């Protein structure tokens, strides 16, 4: 029991205390101390309102490069003479804007990951978004796509309809190896919608699949995964105790039944720790309501 507890504490500390962000400059703070356009010297920029061309001579965020269009790195919340919303970053001073222009995926930027995305490994992606309306010029929502493996693994954001920053988390298994991350603006509808993007964080959760991170009792099966309102425990062994734990090490549910009501849990990833007469089983699962 002591060994199991130490192992559990160890894997938990890896995910909460020592997680490495695989995205370089994911908060876009590293770069010129001013707003920029096009992420390249001299890139032509929108002149609506006048005075914007003077901002186009500054490079964009360090470690990032342009894929298409003219994504912008914004600092100090506003560009005088331009029709940008007077927004602040989610944190720090900088954020990036990915517009969609008149074509799907028209503005995009990319960066090389610190560590390669590995096939079949489980990853956690965190990102924050708000709506860029260009002072009301655009009245339609926007989206972004976060892409790995040349669209092999694409995370499509919810529709952005508010200027209030909202943050999102998602889990995915990599379908193949990848060295890059690409962010693209998506054009679902309307005139020049755009998304403000900040605080991207990517961490590797497991290289062995969500059901096989650690199991000391091979006769325990947890299903379905993802779960919705109920989680089933199948085992030939006697169950003494079951605990549902969040990623902050808080015990949310505790019982000894093989059918667990999970309707009270919000969508996200959880840990299930099961004690039987043969030992312990510790697995990850997630809820998708």
Secondary structure, DSSP 8 states (H G I E B T S, - for coil): -HHHHHHHHHHHHHHHTS----STTTT--SS-SS--STTSTT-----TTS--GGGTTS--STTEEEEES--EEEESS--TTS-------SSSSEEEEEE-TTSTT-SEEEEEEEEEE-TT-EEEEEEEEEEE-TTTT--S-BEEEEEETTTTEEEE---B--SS-EEEEEEEE-SS-EEEEEEEEE--SSSS-EEEEEEEEEEEEESS-TT-SEES-TT-EEESSSBSSEEEEE-SS-EEEEEEE-TTS-EEEEE--SEEE-TTS-SEEEEEEEEETTEEEEEEEEE--
